[in-house]
């Protein structure tokens, strides 16, 4: 009885997030169409596509619940929501929207304030991804990011992130003879630290590491991760094209929502860097967007996404063969999975 009630509560929470996200999108779109009638108009999804999306969401929610029941992570993680951040940042998100719409109107997609230090960053990174004000280089962007991603994915961002945890723990079984404290896991492009926080809940004793290019996002990650008991992950500002670690150092490496924001050549370089720092027998897991090959029924939605959210490298990503890229880098035994709007690549470095 208790389990049934807990599951119903969790499902109700997730569906409430989904309805709230839909309401936000509808209201913000209507307002935008009044104030900026020429900005970012897209064809609405068909009823068939909406039904398929809802079915995928239901399957994701069920998979999330089942993994908690299998002990992949504690049941309490399902209810870990940043309500304080939401009430602070949701009004700020609305205040930021006029700036976003103005930039879209003027076609300013590499727009940064005069106080933003752009020196030392690769040119492909200096974009207003998702139309973020100051891209990924401001405190404001870092504070709003998790909320924006939650609204984008209908409240399902964390359930999609959690889908890496089962294959991650499975991949680490090869190292059972090593104490948990000696297990090293790297999250590449860790952003605000949400994935590392989920890892900590599933593997409380593992040594966690994170890299990101943005100092603002690393500060936000440090704030979020400091709220958790236990050892803090080690965070470094670093370009994923040159990971500052020794060869064969990590038992596992992950990358969540990074590949679609990289040009093709850089995508390959980053995968090769992840191979270099992964131990023989170790696992590398990518979580990113669905692609044309596995989700052709959402082709129209994927084609519109790159324009709607200024993702200049996304269109190429949707047709890119990441299995081939992983094999070229040296990975083997590659498995793919689809959960809602995300695709997962689980690859192993030969022992």
C-alpha positions as CSV (number, residue, x, y, z in Angstrom):
1,X,0.0,0.0,0.0
2,X,2.8,2.4,1.0
3,X,4.7,1.7,-2.2
4,X,1.6,2.2,-4.4
5,X,1.0,5.6,-2.7
6,X,4.6,6.6,-3.1
7,X,4.6,5.7,-6.8
8,X,1.3,7.5,-7.3
9,X,2.8,10.6,-5.6
10,X,5.9,10.5,-7.8
11,X,3.9,10.0,-11.0
12,X,1.6,12.9,-10.0
13,X,4.6,15.1,-9.3
14,X,6.1,14.4,-12.7
15,X,2.9,14.9,-14.6
16,X,2.3,18.2,-12.7
17,X,5.8,19.3,-13.8
18,X,4.9,18.4,-17.4
19,X,1.6,20.3,-17.3
20,X,3.3,23.3,-15.7
21,X,5.9,23.3,-18.5
22,X,3.3,23.1,-21.2
23,X,1.4,26.0,-19.6
24,X,4.6,28.0,-19.4
25,X,5.4,27.4,-23.1
26,X,1.9,28.2,-24.1
27,X,1.8,31.5,-22.1
28,X,5.3,32.6,-23.1
29,X,4.6,31.8,-26.8
30,X,1.3,33.8,-26.8
31,X,3.0,36.8,-25.2
32,X,5.9,36.6,-27.6
33,X,3.5,36.5,-30.6
34,X,1.9,39.7,-29.3
35,X,5.1,41.6,-28.5
36,X,7.4,40.1,-31.2
37,X,5.0,38.6,-33.8
38,X,7.8,37.8,-36.3
39,X,10.1,35.9,-33.8
40,X,10.6,32.2,-33.8
41,X,7.2,30.9,-35.2
42,X,7.2,27.2,-35.5
43,X,4.7,24.7,-36.8
44,X,3.0,23.0,-33.8
45,X,3.5,19.3,-33.3
46,X,0.9,16.9,-34.8
47,X,-1.5,15.1,-32.5
48,X,0.2,11.9,-33.5
49,X,3.6,13.2,-32.4
50,X,2.2,14.5,-29.2
51,X,0.7,11.1,-28.4
52,X,4.0,9.4,-29.0
53,X,5.8,11.9,-26.9
54,X,3.4,11.3,-24.0
55,X,3.8,7.6,-24.3
56,X,7.6,8.0,-24.2
57,X,7.3,10.2,-21.1
58,X,5.1,7.6,-19.4
59,X,7.7,4.9,-20.1
60,X,10.5,7.2,-18.8
61,X,8.6,7.8,-15.5
62,X,8.1,4.0,-15.1
63,X,11.8,3.3,-15.8
64,X,12.8,5.9,-13.3
65,X,10.5,4.4,-10.6
66,X,11.7,0.8,-11.3
67,X,15.4,1.8,-11.0
68,X,14.7,3.3,-7.6
69,X,13.0,0.1,-6.6
70,X,16.0,-1.9,-7.8
71,X,18.2,0.1,-5.6
72,X,20.1,1.8,-8.4
73,X,19.5,5.0,-6.4
74,X,17.4,5.9,-3.3
75,X,13.7,6.4,-3.7
76,X,14.1,9.8,-2.1
77,X,16.0,11.0,-5.2
78,X,12.8,11.0,-7.1
79,X,11.5,13.8,-4.9
80,X,14.7,15.9,-4.9
81,X,13.5,19.2,-6.3
82,X,15.1,22.6,-6.1
83,X,11.9,24.4,-4.9
84,X,13.8,27.4,-3.4
85,X,15.7,28.0,-6.6
86,X,12.5,27.7,-8.6
87,X,10.6,30.4,-6.6
88,X,13.7,32.7,-6.9
89,X,14.5,32.1,-10.5
90,X,11.2,31.6,-12.2
91,X,10.3,35.4,-12.0
92,X,13.9,36.1,-13.2
93,X,13.3,33.8,-16.2
94,X,10.3,35.9,-17.3
95,X,12.3,39.1,-16.8
96,X,15.0,37.7,-19.1
97,X,12.6,36.8,-22.0
98,X,12.4,40.3,-23.5
99,X,16.2,40.3,-23.9
100,X,16.0,36.9,-25.5
101,X,13.3,37.9,-28.0
102,X,15.2,41.2,-28.8
103,X,18.3,39.2,-29.7
104,X,16.3,36.8,-31.9
105,X,14.7,39.8,-33.7
106,X,18.1,41.3,-34.4
107,X,19.8,37.9,-35.2
108,X,22.4,38.4,-32.4
109,X,23.5,34.9,-31.5
110,X,27.0,35.7,-30.3
111,X,25.9,38.5,-28.0
112,X,27.8,39.1,-24.8
113,X,27.8,42.0,-22.3
114,X,30.9,44.2,-22.2
115,X,31.8,42.8,-18.7
116,X,31.9,39.2,-20.0
117,X,35.4,37.9,-20.4
118,X,35.5,36.0,-23.7
119,X,39.3,35.5,-23.9
120,X,40.6,32.0,-24.1
121,X,37.4,30.3,-25.1
122,X,37.0,28.4,-28.4
123,X,35.0,30.3,-31.0
124,X,32.3,27.6,-31.2
125,X,31.6,28.0,-27.5
126,X,30.9,31.7,-27.7
127,X,27.3,31.3,-28.6
128,X,24.0,32.2,-26.9
129,X,23.1,28.5,-26.8
130,X,19.3,28.2,-25.9
131,X,19.4,32.0,-26.3
132,X,21.0,32.2,-22.9
133,X,21.9,35.8,-21.9
134,X,25.8,35.9,-22.0
135,X,25.8,32.3,-23.2
136,X,27.3,30.0,-20.5
137,X,29.5,32.7,-19.1
138,X,27.4,34.6,-16.6
139,X,26.1,33.9,-13.1
140,X,22.6,34.7,-14.3
141,X,22.8,32.1,-17.0
142,X,24.1,29.5,-14.5
143,X,21.2,30.3,-12.1
144,X,18.5,29.9,-14.7
145,X,19.9,27.0,-16.7
146,X,18.5,24.0,-14.7
147,X,15.0,25.6,-14.6
148,X,15.1,26.4,-18.3
149,X,16.1,22.8,-19.1
150,X,13.3,21.4,-16.9
151,X,10.8,23.6,-18.7
152,X,12.2,22.5,-22.1
153,X,11.9,18.8,-21.2
154,X,8.6,19.0,-19.5
155,X,10.0,18.4,-16.0
156,X,11.8,15.2,-17.2
157,X,15.5,16.4,-17.3
158,X,16.5,14.7,-14.1
159,X,14.7,11.4,-15.0
160,X,16.6,11.4,-18.3
161,X,19.9,12.2,-16.5
162,X,19.2,9.3,-14.1
163,X,19.1,6.8,-17.0
164,X,22.9,6.8,-17.0
165,X,23.1,5.5,-13.5
166,X,22.1,1.9,-14.1
167,X,24.6,1.3,-17.0
168,X,27.2,3.3,-15.0
169,X,26.9,1.0,-12.0
170,X,26.8,-2.1,-14.3
171,X,29.9,-1.0,-16.0
172,X,31.7,-0.5,-12.7
173,X,31.1,-4.1,-11.7
174,X,34.3,-5.0,-13.5
175,X,36.1,-3.2,-10.7
176,X,34.5,-5.0,-7.8
177,X,37.8,-5.8,-6.2
178,X,38.5,-2.1,-5.7
179,X,37.0,-0.2,-2.7
180,X,34.3,2.3,-3.6
181,X,36.5,5.2,-2.4
182,X,39.1,4.3,-5.0
183,X,36.5,4.3,-7.9
184,X,37.0,7.5,-10.0
185,X,34.3,8.9,-12.2
186,X,34.6,11.9,-14.4
187,X,31.6,14.0,-15.7
188,X,32.7,16.0,-18.8
189,X,31.0,19.3,-19.2
190,X,29.3,19.0,-15.8
191,X,27.6,22.3,-15.9
192,X,25.7,23.1,-12.7
193,X,26.6,19.7,-11.2
194,X,23.1,18.1,-11.4
195,X,24.5,14.8,-12.9
196,X,27.3,14.7,-10.3
197,X,24.6,15.2,-7.6
198,X,22.7,12.2,-8.9
199,X,25.8,10.1,-9.0
200,X,26.6,11.0,-5.4
201,X,23.1,9.7,-4.4
202,X,23.7,6.4,-6.2
203,X,27.4,6.0,-5.2
204,X,28.0,7.9,-2.0
205,X,31.6,6.8,-1.6
206,X,33.0,7.1,-5.1
207,X,35.5,9.8,-6.0
208,X,33.7,12.1,-8.4
209,X,35.3,14.6,-10.7
210,X,33.8,17.3,-13.0
211,X,35.1,19.6,-15.7
212,X,33.4,22.5,-17.5
213,X,34.5,25.5,-19.5
214,X,32.4,28.0,-17.6
215,X,33.6,29.4,-14.3
216,X,30.1,30.7,-13.5
217,X,28.6,27.2,-14.0
218,X,31.4,25.6,-11.9
219,X,30.6,28.1,-9.1
220,X,26.9,27.1,-9.3
221,X,27.9,23.4,-9.3
222,X,30.1,23.9,-6.2
223,X,27.1,25.6,-4.5
224,X,24.7,22.8,-5.4
225,X,27.1,20.0,-4.5
226,X,28.1,21.6,-1.2
227,X,24.6,21.1,0.0
228,X,25.1,17.3,-0.1
229,X,26.8,15.4,2.8
230,X,29.9,13.5,2.0
231,X,33.0,14.2,0.0
232,X,32.8,17.1,-2.5
233,X,33.5,16.2,-6.2
234,X,36.7,17.7,-7.6
235,X,35.8,20.4,-10.1
236,X,38.1,21.9,-12.7
237,X,37.7,24.5,-15.4
238,X,38.9,22.7,-18.5
239,X,38.3,22.3,-22.2
240,X,37.1,18.8,-23.0
241,X,39.4,18.8,-26.1
242,X,42.3,18.6,-23.7
243,X,41.3,16.9,-20.5
244,X,43.9,17.7,-17.8
245,X,44.2,14.1,-16.5
246,X,46.6,11.2,-16.9
247,X,45.9,8.4,-19.4
248,X,43.8,5.5,-18.0
249,X,42.8,7.4,-14.9
250,X,39.1,7.0,-14.6
251,X,37.0,3.9,-14.1
252,X,34.1,5.6,-15.8
253,X,33.5,8.8,-17.8
254,X,30.1,10.4,-18.6
255,X,29.0,13.2,-20.8
256,X,25.4,14.6,-20.6
257,X,23.9,17.0,-23.1
258,X,27.3,18.0,-24.5
259,X,27.7,16.4,-28.0
260,X,25.0,18.3,-29.7
261,X,26.7,21.6,-28.8
262,X,30.0,20.6,-30.5
263,X,31.1,20.9,-34.1
264,X,31.7,17.5,-35.7
265,X,35.5,17.6,-35.5
266,X,35.4,18.7,-31.9
267,X,32.9,16.0,-31.1
268,X,35.4,13.4,-32.3
269,X,38.3,15.0,-30.4
270,X,36.3,15.0,-27.1
271,X,35.3,11.3,-27.6
272,X,39.0,10.5,-28.1
273,X,40.0,12.4,-25.0
274,X,37.4,10.5,-23.0
275,X,38.9,7.2,-24.4
276,X,42.4,8.3,-23.4
277,X,41.5,9.0,-19.7
278,X,39.3,5.9,-19.3
279,X,40.9,2.9,-17.7
280,X,41.0,-0.4,-19.7
281,X,37.7,-2.2,-19.0
282,X,36.1,1.1,-18.0
283,X,32.8,2.5,-19.3
284,X,32.0,5.7,-21.2
285,X,28.4,6.9,-21.3
286,X,27.0,9.6,-23.4
287,X,23.5,11.1,-22.8
288,X,22.3,13.4,-25.5
289,X,19.4,14.1,-27.9
290,X,17.5,11.6,-29.9
291,X,18.6,11.3,-33.6
292,X,17.0,10.9,-36.9
293,X,18.0,7.2,-37.2
294,X,16.1,6.2,-34.0
295,X,13.3,8.7,-34.0
296,X,12.3,9.6,-37.5
297,X,8.7,10.3,-36.4
298,X,10.1,13.4,-34.6
299,X,12.1,14.7,-37.6
300,X,10.1,17.9,-37.9
301,X,10.6,18.7,-34.3
302,X,14.3,18.0,-34.5
303,X,14.6,20.2,-37.6
304,X,12.9,23.1,-35.9
305,X,14.8,22.7,-32.6
306,X,18.2,24.1,-33.9
307,X,16.5,27.3,-35.1
308,X,14.1,27.7,-32.2
309,X,16.8,27.4,-29.5
310,X,19.9,28.5,-31.4
311,X,21.7,25.2,-31.5
312,X,24.1,25.7,-34.4
313,X,25.6,22.2,-34.3
314,X,22.5,20.3,-33.5
315,X,21.3,19.6,-37.0
316,X,24.6,17.8,-37.9
317,X,24.4,15.9,-34.6
318,X,21.0,14.5,-35.4
319,X,22.5,12.6,-38.4
320,X,25.9,11.9,-36.9
321,X,27.0,8.3,-36.4
322,X,28.3,8.4,-32.8
323,X,28.7,4.6,-32.7
324,X,31.2,5.0,-35.6
325,X,33.0,7.8,-33.8
326,X,33.2,5.8,-30.6
327,X,34.6,2.8,-32.5
328,X,37.1,5.1,-34.3
329,X,38.3,6.3,-30.9
330,X,38.8,2.6,-29.8
331,X,35.7,1.8,-27.7
332,X,33.9,-1.5,-28.2
333,X,30.7,-3.4,-27.1
334,X,28.7,-0.2,-27.8
335,X,25.0,-0.3,-26.7
336,X,22.4,2.4,-27.4
337,X,19.2,3.2,-25.5
338,X,16.3,5.6,-26.1
339,X,14.4,7.2,-23.2
340,X,11.9,10.0,-24.0
341,X,13.9,12.7,-25.8
342,X,17.3,11.4,-25.0
343,X,19.7,8.8,-26.6
344,X,22.4,7.0,-24.6
345,X,25.6,5.4,-25.8
346,X,27.3,2.9,-23.4
347,X,30.8,2.0,-24.6
348,X,33.7,0.1,-23.1
349,X,37.4,0.6,-23.4
350,X,39.1,-2.8,-24.2
351,X,40.6,-4.4,-21.1
